[in-house]
Amino acid sequence: MTRFLLASLSLAATLAAQSLSNLKLEEILNGTAFASDQGKFLFAIRMDREPRLFLDETPGPKLVKSAEGIWTANANLETGTVHSFHYEVDGKKFGGRSDIPAFGPDSYERAGVPKGTLSEKIVQASKIYPGLLSDYWIYVPAQYDASKPAAVMIWQDGQGMTQREGRSQIVFDNLTQDKKIPVMIHIFIAPGKVGDKAWRSIEYDTVNDIYARFLLEEIIPEVAKKYNLRKDGYSRAIAGNSSGGICAFNAAWFRPDEFTRVLSRIGSFTSIQWKPGVIDGGNVFPNKIRKEPKRNIRSWLQDGWNDLENNHGSWPLQNIQMANSLKMMGYDFHLSFGRGTHNGAHGLAELPQAMQWLWRDYDPSKTTQTFDQEAEEKAKPLFRVNIVNR
């Protein structure tokens, strides 16, 4: 693919030359090019007329034109979240992107931080889900000591976390090195198949205890044959995006004795597997939280106001309902609500914050803890919806 070398341009020194050289010519021409480094962003567009840059729907810094006809601007944007940009040319919107993540320092490789190791792919044949074959990988931090049992975190749709450039592994290494999270074994598990049929939604969106049993009776025991794992739910977390997000919450809901920490990003708390009178779907969870006995779980929820709206339900409204239900019932929870659409950019950008929040005050000498709602959260009002697009 053609790339446009920007070395001849006069640009702010805050961005590395390597990042600048990776800007693609076609993206510069169509107004979608940007480079970033720890919240420092470069935007570049090539056109004859002067464009105006908008960041997060508000006017951005003035663009400067080079001798080569490239308009550029630099901006410092908040890290740990996502942003959007576009241009206006002759009063009309042009180019731009949504969901551009701004990563903080814990999401970048650091000198002196040892890297964890990723196993080869392992295939699990299930008896709980007859005929189901599931791929999974094990990520082990460099600080793991086989003489000391390690905490455990299970990641749904884990096939997407096996590439180091995806940043999750980098975050785990940095936070473990800095003792901001405990030493833990990460299990990256992919949704399974029965023959050629994908079972992701059946596993993830169905509200019952079967998937929790699958993890507890089949996956974790296999990993425990290779690594020394903690056996207490206090030392286990479970995470996922979209249907994987409701899957994580569902497992903790039915087995709070085994999973006490939940990371749900763009969670599908909607009716995907709901069959009225037959089986529940994720749409029931806000009411279940309000009506059923409180579980001892800690939950970080993330979503954005541009998330999905379809025949299964409203992702943004359901996540707000989840947050209000958790708040009303005194749960230890956090809702991170931004501008994002249905993708993992925001959740990945804030991964360091979410991991530290989930594992805050972890004490390896304990096997239990009662999770209480933070005083700061108690003092806040319930979330309310303000319609702004009409």
Helices and strands as residue ranges (DSSP letters): H 17-21, H 25-30, E 33-37, E 40-46, E 52-55, E 58-59, E 64-65, E 70-76, E 81-89, E 92-102, G 105-107, E 117-118, E 122-125, E 132-140, E 151-156, G 158-161, G 164-166, H 168-177, E 184-189, E 193-194, E 197-198, H 200-205, H 210-214, I 215-219, H 220-224, G 233-235, E 236-241, H 243-254, E 261-265, G 282-284, H 285-291, E 298-304, E 309-310, E 313-314, H 315-328, E 332-338, H 345-349, H 351-358, H 375-378
